[in-house]
Amino acid sequence: MKSLRKILGLFLTVSLAFSLSACNNGGGASAAPAPSEASGGASSEASSAAAAKKTGKDLVVGFAQEGAESAWRTGETKSIKEEAAKRGVNLKFSDAQQKQENQIKAIRTFIQQKVDVIGVAPAVDTGWEEVFKEAKTANIPVILIDRQATGVDDLYATFIGSDFVQEGKDACDQLAKAMGEKGNVVILLGTTGASAATGRTKGFTEQIAKYPNMKITKQQDGDFSRQTGKQVMESFLKSDSNIQGVFAENDDMGMGAVQAIEEAGKAPGKDIKLVGCDGIKDAFQAMVDGKYNASVECNPLLGPQFFDACEKLANGESVPKWIKSQESVYPASKAAEALPTRTY
């Protein structure tokens, strides 16, 4: 009898141990799929993220244009609008009429509209810190287009545009060649405070030091405008009859200078040599006509580069701090060949 009880006790002990072991194994088995489920969840999230990647038709982009003061500027606006339409981008466009306060107001409106990216062609290079901070707080990246801004290095994503200092140096070399490296030079300055004007002035004045027989005798703001450039050149001609060369910090002012020189009874491109920046179609025609000596290209057709950057930024991708535009230098000897290809 005692033996039977011992056998039964042993049997119950073994059965209980087996049952507990099974429960433990069962719990582990049910927990085992967890990593697989987590992995499946991550894969699903990655697929959703990939599916949610924004393309042109998903983007809302604000662009605060500086104005429409020149053929170059209207060419840039056309490029951006056409590229937005091509990609299906919802473009919020503002023309600031060359006033910084209008651009700041437009940027704040874009922030309220919760756009994906903000582009701005700064009217001047200072005074942007506050509004750019507001955009950063709203997690909206800012792209500077064709003009730079100072004191905001950590507040914008990228600058798309030219090396303005190099443009000034190239223009000086072209004017020196046309003038035989000697004579008096006047400068039609761009809008005061604009980075394009600041950079081109710096480059030109640094480079002219290499030509000891050339001298800058006058310089004045022509506001990047053809009409104002003409008025400034008229003033130069009335006060100084000994001008051999003109550096116009954009071709529109250069075209105004051509008119002023002709009306003064002199031959532009011959009696007075002229070199400008931008590469507008009118400048190429003037070169073909023998009235202009060279143009340093500053490409305004930035629409494709702008919206490529917008898409990357809207999807959390990185972009270079400076996206350089592709440009060339055109002396008069190359103008006839290039003229048919000019689109602005």
Number of C-alpha atoms within 10 A of each C-alpha: 6 7 8 9 10 11 12 12 12 12 11 12 12 11 12 12 11 12 12 11 12 12 12 12 12 12 11 11 11 10 11 11 11 11 10 11 11 11 12 12 12 12 12 12 12 12 11 11 12 11 9 11 13 17 17 19 13 16 21 21 24 25 26 26 26 24 19 17 16 17 20 23 21 16 18 21 23 17 18 23 16 14 20 22 13 12 15 15 18 16 17 18 17 19 16 21 15 18 15 20 13 17 26 20 14 23 24 15 14 25 21 11 13 17 21 22 25 26 26 23 25 28 27 23 20 16 16 18 16 12 17 22 16 15 22 17 12 13 14 22 22 24 24 22 27 24 22 25 22 12 11 16 11 11 20 21 21 24 24 22 25 24 18 25 22 17 29 30 22 25 31 28 19 25 28 23 15 23 22 11 18 17 19 17 24 20 25 29 24 24 20 17 14 20 23 31 25 20 20 28 24 17 21 23 16 14 19 22 12 13 15 10 13 20 18 16 14 14 18 17 17 27 23 26 23 23 17 18 31 23 17 23 27 18 13 22 15 9 9 10 8 13 18 22 27 28 29 31 34 33 33 30 30 32 26 22 29 28 22 22 21 12 11 12 9 14 17 24 25 16 15 23 25 31 32 32 29 25 29 27 20 18 28 28 18 20 25 18 13 15 25 30 28 31 31 27 22 24 22 27 22 22 19 16 17 23 22 13 22 28 20 15 21 21 16 11 10 12 15 11 13 14 16 16 16 13 17 14 18 21 20 25 13 14 22 14 11 13 18 11 9 11 11 20
